[in-house]
């Protein structure tokens, strides 16, 4: 006598986790956008704008925050279903 126990297959991550992952991905993209710029039209002229606070300090902090947020989004337990 075999008992048929059908279990509905679910994704490992819930809807909230996927939403948080997308938010983290957007944070990382914003960090990389902050790194854009500082180039010079003439290759013989050095542009000191490449060493601005935005590109050297702020953008890497934003990117690292995005990666930490991604880890949180993946590790967060899905909420209980009622």
Buried (B, 14 or more C-beta within 10 A) or exposed (E): EEEEEEEEEEEEBBEEBEEBBEEBBEBBEBBEEBBEEBEEEEEEEEEEEEEBEBBEEBBEEBBEBBEEBBEEBEEBEEEEEE
